């Protein structure tokens, strides 16, 4: 790791601190469970709105349309054009049969 200092004493490193957000991502053909990394004090939405073509996902498990696990990998780059929706895992709630009260 390199540390650089400017004339005012502020330091810069090659390491970028990020927060880990467990998410579920629906693409056109797959469901992905994994971790998206955001900068401190930024929302998941801020990360999703970046102009980069691909979204980095770590600890990814990829499921097909039948719910069968197809792949498991430490790093996955998802084309943002194919993302339909993203849900933070902490926002998930179990649905009740029948959908009523």
N, C-alpha and C positions, 0 to 999 in steps of 0.2 A: 504494500500500500504506500502510495506517495502522498506526502503532505506538502502543499505549497502555501506560502504566506504572502500577502500583499503588503504594501507600504504602511498600511494602517494596523497590521497585525492580525487581520482576518485570515483564517486558514481555510483551505480547500482540499478535499480528498477525492479519490477515485470511487469511494464507497458512497452509495446513495441509500439513505435510510428509507425504508418503506414499511407500511403496515400490511398485514396479510388479511384478506377478506375471503372466507370460504363462500363459494357461489355454485349455483346450478345454471348452466348455459344451454339454451335450446337453439340448435342450428336447424337448417332445413332438413337434415337427415339424422342427426345425432343429438343425444342429451349428454352433456359433459358436467361432471362434478369435479371441482378443483379449486385452486387458490388464485385469486387475482391480487396483485400488489399495487397499493396506492401510496402516494406520498403522504407523510403525516399531515393531519388537518385538512385533507382533501377527501371528497366523497367518491364513492364508487362511480357515480355518474360522471364526475370530472375525468376519471381514467377512461371511461367508455367514450367520452366525447373528444378525445385526442385525435389529431389528424393522421395518426399512424394507421397504415393499412391492416396491421395485425395486432391482436391482443395476446399478450403473454399469459399463459396459464401454467401453474406448476402443480405437481401431485395430481395429475389429471387421470380420471377414469372416464372412458367413453363408452356409452351404451347405444345400441342400435334401436330401431323403432319398436322391436319386441321387448325391450328392456333387458336384453342380454348384454353382459359386459363383453366388449369387443377388444378394447385396448386399455393398457395402463402404462403411463409414462411419467417421468419426472418433469418434463417440459413439453409444452404444446403451444404452438403459435396458431391462433384462430383468425381466419380472415373475417374482419368486422362486417363485410358485406353479407355474410352468411348467418349472422347472429339474428335470431328472431326476438329472443328475450333473455334477460339475466335476472336472477333472483338471489340476493344474499341469503345464505342458509339460515341466518338468524331471523329472517322474515317468513320462513316457511311455517305453515300450520297444517296439521293433518285434517283432511276433509272428512266429513261425516257421511256415511251411506245415506242416500236419499236426498242429500243437499238441503234438508229442512232444519227447522229449529227443534 
